[in-house]
């Protein structure tokens, strides 16, 4: 009896402590939840960029801004961009009328202030964009095409049609060896890991079997027959329909192209002419930009009088199953070494003294567009499959 009372008393004591502890835990949890909700509501109320939309974007010439104002991370970027603008503007206004030393101090302080104010917007944007690196590669290429490549090529085509002695624009075929000068290793590795990622349908199998049974390449067969492969036109690219977290990143495979430029085909000697690379880019069957590079010399090379490079590696990115062909273009400028170019972009020789003579003088600079024939990715894959089968049979 006494033992039962002791046990009962102990149980009641334990039960009271347990209930008290549970009650305290509930109070702490409830309080924490309320504080979290209040903090979240407070942050939302204090966030001046919470409800920004596309209509709030101001006109800009900033390429990075034009790229990041698109895609699933556009809302995160919009807050970060507006925060930087607002805080930079306020710091700039505060520093007006100061001395050079004060300007330096103000610049450092301004940078610090922007960082303190905008880090909370930068980090979510960086975290978001890391999940869509391939998509933003495509968006960046689209911006580069619209802002630079397409207008530049259109300008050169117009100049080529005009009779202008000051500017000569030529177009030549770029004879590139798709097997030796193009590195397909990443694409082949992707195919080995997932053979279903690029499938040749019956149309392509039949076309390639017919073409390569008689001609070394598909392009030679197409030129002989006057045909063109049937390729689907991509739908309009709409990155703004994607919302962060709701969609997966797109698949891209890197392809590398060895690009060189020299005076090998020039009638003049290298001592008389100098050829430099202006820009090199790749497009798919729909004209979409896959990658570009200007191969600009490094600053340290300029300081040390290192001659400009004559070769570079163009990196481009294809979408498995969607990118059917690659067309490469390199634009070079050949300049006579005794020529001078004034600020108005009119070209004259060093010995010319009168403007009338400059008009009749042959151009000192020639711009050449070297354009390749399409490199058909199904053909590359077909040849790889044939090579695999031969190796297995041996």
PALOMI-652874 format. One record per residue (C-alpha): z, x, y. Coordinates in Angstrom, 3 decimals. Each point is the difference from the previous one (the first is absolute). Layout:
<Z Z&X X&Y Y>
...
REM end
This chain:
<Z 0.000&X 0.000&Y 0.000>
<Z 0.952&X 2.747&Y 2.348>
<Z -3.192&X 1.848&Y -0.945>
<Z -2.119&X -3.032&Y 0.779>
<Z 1.633&X -0.341&Y 3.402>
<Z -0.686&X 3.665&Y 0.743>
<Z -3.631&X -0.310&Y -1.061>
<Z -0.429&X -3.232&Y 1.942>
<Z 1.608&X 1.548&Y 3.036>
<Z -2.250&X 3.077&Y -0.278>
<Z -3.093&X -2.137&Y -0.377>
<Z 0.915&X -2.088&Y 3.020>
<Z 0.551&X 3.179&Y 2.007>
<Z -3.348&X 1.422&Y -1.131>
<Z -1.715&X -3.313&Y 0.667>
<Z 1.427&X -0.185&Y 3.534>
<Z -1.167&X 3.568&Y 0.726>
<Z -3.443&X -0.695&Y -1.419>
<Z -0.437&X -3.175&Y 2.016>
<Z 1.207&X 1.778&Y 3.115>
<Z -2.387&X 2.896&Y -0.571>
<Z -2.893&X -2.349&Y -0.685>
<Z 0.801&X -1.967&Y 3.115>
<Z 0.129&X 3.181&Y 2.053>
<Z -3.312&X 1.171&Y -1.457>
<Z -1.599&X -3.323&Y 0.852>
<Z 1.296&X 0.256&Y 3.544>
<Z -1.362&X 3.559&Y 0.325>
<Z -3.376&X -0.989&Y -1.497>
<Z -0.281&X -3.062&Y 2.198>
<Z 0.996&X 1.976&Y 3.076>
<Z -2.497&X 2.749&Y -0.835>
<Z -2.780&X -2.536&Y -0.533>
<Z 0.793&X -1.724&Y 3.270>
<Z 0.057&X 3.316&Y 1.845>
<Z -3.325&X 1.006&Y -1.612>
<Z -1.595&X -3.309&Y 0.976>
<Z 1.368&X 0.270&Y 3.519>
<Z -1.291&X 3.592&Y 0.257>
<Z -3.409&X -1.038&Y -1.308>
<Z -0.190&X -2.900&Y 2.427>
<Z 1.119&X 2.279&Y 2.814>
<Z -2.690&X 2.561&Y -0.860>
<Z -2.648&X -2.706&Y -0.121>
<Z 1.146&X -1.356&Y 3.342>
<Z 0.092&X 3.484&Y 1.538>
<Z -3.389&X 1.109&Y -1.449>
<Z -2.501&X -0.540&Y 2.819>
<Z -2.964&X 0.673&Y -2.345>
<Z 0.943&X -2.460&Y -2.733>
<Z -2.738&X -2.526&Y 0.730>
<Z -2.925&X 2.185&Y 1.090>
<Z -3.435&X -1.156&Y -1.203>
<Z -3.616&X 1.211&Y 0.160>
<Z -0.333&X -1.712&Y 3.369>
<Z 2.645&X 2.349&Y 1.434>
<Z -2.077&X 3.140&Y -0.693>
<Z -1.173&X 1.664&Y 3.194>
<Z -3.448&X 1.665&Y 0.273>
<Z 0.098&X 3.600&Y -1.181>
<Z -2.250&X 2.972&Y -0.709>
<Z 2.580&X 1.465&Y -2.390>
<Z -1.650&X 0.449&Y -3.418>
<Z 3.346&X 0.106&Y -1.819>
<Z 0.999&X -3.254&Y 1.677>
<Z -3.277&X -1.694&Y -0.949>
<Z 0.515&X 1.064&Y -3.605>
<Z 3.615&X -1.101&Y -0.325>
<Z -0.464&X -3.279&Y 1.814>
<Z -1.772&X -1.110&Y -3.174>
<Z 1.146&X -0.477&Y -3.573>
<Z 3.261&X -1.129&Y -1.590>
<Z 2.170&X 2.365&Y 2.109>
<Z -1.374&X -1.185&Y 3.342>
<Z 3.183&X -1.890&Y 0.949>
<Z 2.201&X 3.039&Y -0.634>
<Z -2.381&X 2.198&Y 2.006>
<Z -0.233&X -2.509&Y 2.854>
<Z 3.754&X 0.211&Y 0.585>
<Z -0.031&X 3.794&Y -0.140>
<Z -2.982&X 0.280&Y 2.346>
<Z 1.445&X -2.399&Y 2.573>
<Z 3.389&X 1.725&Y -0.131>
<Z -1.585&X 3.402&Y 0.670>
<Z -2.028&X -1.405&Y 2.872>
<Z 2.947&X -1.751&Y 1.633>
<Z 2.357&X 2.943&Y -0.268>
<Z -2.605&X 2.556&Y 1.064>
<Z -0.834&X -2.110&Y 3.046>
<Z 3.630&X -0.342&Y 1.045>
<Z 0.578&X 3.730&Y -0.392>
<Z -3.165&X 0.771&Y 1.976>
<Z 1.122&X -2.211&Y 2.861>
<Z 3.398&X 1.688&Y 0.120>
<Z -1.552&X 3.481&Y 0.231>
<Z -2.361&X -0.675&Y 2.937>
<Z 0.459&X 2.383&Y 2.920>
<Z 1.790&X 2.717&Y -1.981>
<Z -0.713&X 3.754&Y -0.076>
<Z -1.794&X 1.842&Y -2.819>
<Z 3.274&X 1.146&Y -1.612>
<Z 1.352&X -3.509&Y 0.305>
<Z -3.224&X -1.322&Y -1.502>
<Z 0.538&X 2.176&Y -3.085>
<Z 3.576&X -1.197&Y -0.336>
<Z -1.099&X -3.581&Y 0.544>
<Z -2.730&X 0.372&Y -2.632>
<Z 2.520&X 1.250&Y -2.555>
<Z 2.388&X -2.762&Y 0.944>
<Z -2.797&X -2.562&Y -0.149>
<Z -0.972&X 1.134&Y -3.502>
<Z 3.624&X -0.223&Y -1.070>
<Z 0.368&X -3.464&Y 1.504>
<Z -3.159&X -1.257&Y -1.702>
<Z 1.235&X 1.361&Y -3.308>
<Z 3.398&X -1.613&Y 0.322>
<Z -1.469&X -3.334&Y 1.046>
<Z -2.966&X -0.141&Y -2.390>
<Z 1.152&X 1.674&Y -3.235>
<Z 1.164&X -3.372&Y -1.303>
<Z -3.608&X -1.226&Y 0.320>
<Z -1.693&X 3.187&Y -1.167>
<Z 1.788&X 0.232&Y -3.344>
<Z -1.002&X -3.490&Y -1.269>
<Z -3.607&X 0.721&Y 1.001>
<Z -0.013&X 3.343&Y -1.862>
<Z 1.554&X -1.620&Y -3.065>
<Z -2.623&X -2.751&Y 0.065>
<Z -3.012&X 2.240&Y 0.505>
<Z 1.028&X 2.247&Y -2.908>
<Z -0.652&X -2.964&Y -2.272>
<Z -3.549&X -0.492&Y 1.309>
<Z -1.325&X 3.520&Y 0.517>
<Z -3.352&X -0.730&Y -1.643>
<Z -0.535&X -3.193&Y 1.962>
<Z 0.718&X 1.767&Y 3.274>
<Z -2.431&X 2.756&Y -0.980>
<Z -2.718&X -2.668&Y -0.166>
<Z 1.155&X -1.570&Y 3.286>
<Z 0.012&X 3.417&Y 1.684>
<Z -3.552&X 0.655&Y -1.234>
<Z -1.140&X -3.367&Y 1.364>
<Z 1.477&X 0.805&Y 3.415>
<Z -1.645&X 3.443&Y -0.009>
<Z -3.341&X -1.589&Y -0.898>
<Z 0.176&X -2.560&Y 2.805>
<Z 1.413&X 2.375&Y 2.610>
<Z -2.003&X 3.138&Y -0.705>
<Z -2.452&X 0.288&Y -2.902>
<Z -2.114&X -3.135&Y 0.470>
<Z -0.391&X 0.308&Y 3.812>
<Z -0.832&X 3.707&Y -0.332>
<Z -2.688&X -0.559&Y -2.632>
<Z -1.489&X -2.874&Y 2.033>
<Z -0.147&X 2.278&Y 3.054>
<Z -1.769&X 2.736&Y -1.975>
<Z -2.535&X -2.470&Y -1.381>
<Z -0.813&X -1.156&Y 3.541>
<Z -0.362&X 3.591&Y 1.186>
<Z -2.289&X 0.726&Y -2.937>
<Z -2.293&X -2.820&Y 1.118>
<Z -0.168&X 1.253&Y 3.584>
<Z -2.306&X 2.734&Y 1.283>
<Z 2.665&X 2.257&Y 1.494>
<Z -0.515&X 3.740&Y 0.200>
<Z 3.649&X 0.564&Y 0.853>
<Z 1.259&X -1.414&Y -3.304>
<Z -1.679&X 0.329&Y -3.389>
<Z 1.253&X -2.105&Y -2.917>
<Z -1.403&X 0.542&Y -3.482>
<Z 0.700&X -1.599&Y -3.349>
<Z -0.259&X 1.879&Y -3.274>
<Z 0.792&X -0.731&Y -3.607>
<Z 3.210&X 1.539&Y -1.297>
<Z -0.751&X 1.205&Y -3.515>
<Z 3.400&X 0.000&Y -1.654>
<Z 0.760&X 0.614&Y -3.665>
<Z 2.322&X -2.808&Y -1.068>
<Z 1.218&X 1.973&Y -3.025>
<Z 0.561&X 3.429&Y 1.545>
<Z 0.945&X -0.757&Y 3.610>
<Z 2.103&X -3.120&Y -0.575>
<Z 3.414&X 0.197&Y -1.665>
<Z 0.480&X -3.084&Y -2.197>
<Z 3.118&X 1.287&Y -1.801>
<Z 2.374&X -2.634&Y 1.461>
<Z -2.421&X -2.809&Y -0.803>
<Z -0.503&X 1.264&Y -3.561>
<Z 3.767&X 0.353&Y -0.490>
<Z 0.486&X -3.558&Y 1.250>
<Z -2.664&X -1.222&Y -2.411>
<Z 1.561&X 1.893&Y -2.933>
<Z 3.398&X -1.573&Y 0.683>
<Z -1.414&X -3.472&Y 0.518>
<Z -3.567&X -0.456&Y -1.359>
<Z -0.017&X -3.630&Y 1.126>
<Z 0.306&X 0.998&Y 3.667>
<Z -3.761&X 0.661&Y 0.227>
<Z -2.151&X -1.956&Y -2.391>
<Z -3.770&X 0.127&Y -0.243>
<Z -1.314&X -3.513&Y -0.438>
<Z -3.135&X -0.758&Y -1.994>
<Z -2.181&X 0.150&Y 3.110>
<Z 1.006&X 3.582&Y 0.825>
<Z -0.130&X 1.129&Y -3.631>
<Z -3.535&X -1.316&Y -0.414>
<Z -1.144&X 1.396&Y 3.372>
<Z 1.396&X 3.471&Y -0.682>
<Z -1.295&X 0.115&Y -3.583>
<Z -3.480&X -0.888&Y 1.241>
<Z 0.046&X 2.362&Y 2.989>
<Z 1.558&X 3.084&Y -1.583>
<Z -2.153&X -0.254&Y -3.120>
<Z -2.994&X 1.013&Y 2.149>
<Z 1.320&X 1.513&Y 3.248>
<Z 2.720&X 2.600&Y 0.603>
<Z 1.801&X -2.159&Y 2.567>
<Z 0.278&X -3.655&Y 0.923>
<Z -1.296&X 0.707&Y 3.517>
<Z -3.266&X 1.446&Y -1.368>
<Z -0.472&X -3.107&Y -2.140>
<Z 0.674&X -2.275&Y 2.979>
<Z -2.479&X 1.907&Y 2.191>
<Z -2.654&X -0.172&Y -2.718>
<Z 0.436&X -3.736&Y -0.630>
<Z 0.870&X -1.036&Y 3.552>
<Z 3.063&X -1.845&Y -1.254>
<Z 3.531&X -0.169&Y 1.368>
<Z 3.096&X -0.715&Y -2.114>
<Z 1.583&X -3.393&Y 0.445>
<Z 3.398&X 0.603&Y 1.581>
<Z 2.423&X -2.610&Y 1.250>
<Z 0.726&X -0.102&Y 3.714>
<Z 3.732&X 0.241&Y 0.601>
<Z 1.706&X -2.888&Y 1.706>
<Z 1.339&X 0.600&Y 3.479>
<Z 2.985&X 2.320&Y -0.095>
<Z 3.040&X -2.006&Y 1.149>
<Z 3.097&X 2.225&Y -0.034>
<Z 1.948&X -2.381&Y 2.225>
<Z 0.161&X -2.602&Y -2.750>
<Z 2.417&X 2.257&Y -1.892>
<Z 3.737&X -0.277&Y 0.538>
<Z 2.362&X 2.876&Y -0.754>
<Z 1.678&X -0.392&Y -3.371>
<Z -2.291&X -2.763&Y -1.249>
<Z -3.010&X 2.117&Y -1.006>
<Z -0.550&X 3.271&Y -1.833>
<Z -1.774&X 2.981&Y 1.510>
<Z -3.705&X 0.395&Y -0.811>
<Z -1.246&X 2.671&Y -2.420>
<Z -1.843&X 3.044&Y 1.375>
<Z -1.331&X 3.138&Y -1.671>
<Z -0.639&X 3.228&Y 1.918>
<Z -3.398&X 1.685&Y -0.236>
<Z -0.594&X 3.427&Y 1.559>
<Z -3.350&X 1.264&Y 1.280>
<Z -0.758&X 3.629&Y 0.825>
<Z -1.816&X 0.047&Y 3.327>
<Z -1.762&X 3.050&Y 1.427>
<Z -2.124&X 0.604&Y 3.068>
<Z -2.068&X 3.074&Y 0.840>
<Z -3.323&X 1.174&Y 1.418>
<Z -1.660&X 0.460&Y -3.381>
<Z -2.745&X -2.534&Y 0.775>
<Z -0.462&X 1.056&Y 3.612>
<Z -3.072&X 1.872&Y 1.209>
<Z 2.190&X 2.020&Y 2.361>
<Z 2.442&X 2.703&Y -1.000>
<Z 3.796&X -0.541&Y 0.144>
<Z 0.074&X 2.426&Y 2.934>
<Z -2.183&X -2.388&Y 2.029>
<Z 1.562&X -3.303&Y -1.026>
<Z 3.461&X -1.232&Y -0.912>
<Z 0.547&X -3.112&Y -2.105>
<Z 3.310&X -1.840&Y 0.222>
<Z 1.284&X -3.040&Y -1.812>
<Z 0.463&X -3.049&Y 2.190>
<Z 1.179&X -2.573&Y -2.533>
<Z -0.388&X -0.800&Y -3.699>
<Z 0.661&X -3.392&Y -1.559>
<Z -0.607&X -2.148&Y -3.095>
<Z -0.863&X -3.691&Y -0.301>
<Z -0.207&X -2.421&Y -2.911>
<Z -2.826&X -2.393&Y -0.916>
<Z 1.178&X -2.436&Y 2.689>
<Z 0.227&X 2.609&Y 2.747>
<Z 3.795&X 0.153&Y -0.126>
<Z 1.427&X 3.372&Y 1.006>
<Z 1.660&X 1.824&Y -2.915>
<Z 1.092&X 3.131&Y 1.855>
<Z -0.942&X 2.359&Y 2.834>
<Z 0.821&X 3.474&Y 1.296>
<Z -1.066&X 2.146&Y 2.940>
<Z 1.109&X 3.281&Y -1.592>
<Z 1.305&X 1.159&Y 3.367>
<Z 1.184&X 3.637&Y 0.051>
<Z 3.734&X 0.575&Y 0.110>
<Z 1.580&X 0.889&Y 3.345>
<Z 1.227&X 3.344&Y -1.315>
<Z -3.564&X 0.839&Y -1.040>
<Z -1.191&X -0.606&Y 3.560>
<Z 2.755&X 2.241&Y 1.370>
<Z -0.903&X 2.814&Y -2.431>
<Z -3.767&X -0.352&Y 0.556>
<Z -0.528&X -1.005&Y -3.619>
<Z -3.567&X -1.324&Y -0.497>
<Z -0.283&X -3.738&Y -0.715>
<Z -0.142&X -0.998&Y -3.682>
<Z -3.294&X -0.552&Y -1.780>
<Z 1.412&X -2.081&Y -2.843>
<Z 2.589&X -2.713&Y -0.451>
<Z 1.266&X -2.643&Y -2.434>
<Z -0.574&X -3.647&Y 0.864>
<Z 2.585&X -2.312&Y -1.562>
<Z -1.052&X -3.594&Y -0.499>
<Z 1.568&X -2.938&Y -1.780>
<Z -1.771&X -2.485&Y -2.252>
<Z 1.201&X -3.306&Y -1.405>
<Z -0.502&X -0.150&Y -3.786>
<Z -2.304&X -2.834&Y -0.930>
<Z -0.967&X -0.704&Y 3.638>
<Z -1.490&X 3.238&Y 1.305>
<Z -3.369&X 0.213&Y -1.758>
<Z -1.702&X 2.729&Y 2.023>
<Z 0.812&X 2.804&Y 2.448>
<Z -2.379&X 1.073&Y 2.778>
<Z 0.912&X 3.203&Y 1.821>
<Z -0.956&X 0.922&Y 3.558>
<Z 0.653&X 3.221&Y 1.861>
<Z -0.927&X 0.438&Y 3.651>
<Z -0.509&X 3.555&Y 1.163>
<Z -0.922&X 1.527&Y 3.345>
<Z -2.153&X 3.092&Y 0.241>
<Z 0.281&X 1.759&Y 3.351>
<Z -2.004&X 2.936&Y 1.323>
<Z 2.459&X 2.741&Y 0.841>
<Z -1.541&X 0.684&Y 3.422>
<Z 0.267&X -3.643&Y 1.074>
<Z 2.409&X -1.506&Y 2.496>
<Z 1.246&X -3.574&Y 0.065>
<Z 1.208&X -1.386&Y 3.331>
<Z 2.596&X -2.707&Y 0.598>
<Z -2.633&X -2.735&Y 0.079>
<Z -1.039&X 0.820&Y -3.582>
<Z -3.471&X 1.130&Y 1.190>
<Z -1.154&X 3.008&Y -1.983>
<Z -1.923&X 2.872&Y 1.592>
<Z -0.729&X 3.619&Y -0.838>
<Z 1.871&X 2.841&Y 1.652>
<Z -3.086&X 1.134&Y 1.987>
<Z -0.893&X -3.430&Y 1.381>
<Z 0.388&X -0.233&Y 3.783>
<Z -1.616&X -3.322&Y 0.909>
<Z 0.763&X -3.454&Y -1.318>
<Z -3.705&X -0.784&Y -0.454>
<Z -0.354&X 2.996&Y -2.297>
<Z 3.052&X -1.161&Y -1.983>
<Z -1.741&X -3.275&Y -0.832>
<Z -3.034&X 1.761&Y -1.499>
<Z 2.045&X 2.642&Y -1.817>
<Z 0.472&X -0.607&Y -3.752>
<Z 3.451&X -1.304&Y -0.887>
<Z 2.671&X 2.606&Y -0.623>
<Z 2.033&X -2.263&Y -2.305>
<Z -1.265&X -1.946&Y -2.983>
<Z 2.134&X -2.668&Y -1.644>
<Z -0.864&X -0.573&Y -3.655>
<Z 1.149&X -2.874&Y -2.208>
<Z -0.061&X 1.100&Y -3.653>
<Z 0.140&X -3.135&Y -2.174>
<Z 0.284&X 0.067&Y -3.784>
<Z -1.446&X -2.401&Y -2.495>
<Z 2.559&X -2.411&Y -1.481>
<Z 2.230&X 1.491&Y -2.682>
<Z 0.420&X -2.798&Y -2.525>
<Z 3.497&X -0.061&Y -1.498>
<Z -1.110&X -2.046&Y -3.065>
<Z -2.491&X 2.796&Y -0.730>
<Z 2.750&X 2.626&Y 0.201>
<Z 2.175&X -2.057&Y -2.347>
<Z -2.902&X -0.670&Y -2.385>
<Z -0.828&X 3.696&Y -0.263>
<Z 3.672&X 0.814&Y -0.621>
<Z 0.150&X -2.598&Y -2.788>
<Z -3.167&X 1.410&Y -1.565>
<Z 1.453&X 3.506&Y 0.139>
<Z 3.201&X -1.241&Y -1.664>
<Z -1.954&X -1.592&Y -2.820>
<Z -2.016&X 3.174&Y -0.600>
<Z 3.171&X 2.085&Y -0.148>
<Z 1.569&X -2.428&Y -2.504>
<Z -3.087&X 0.131&Y -2.219>
<Z 0.052&X 3.794&Y -0.007>
REM end
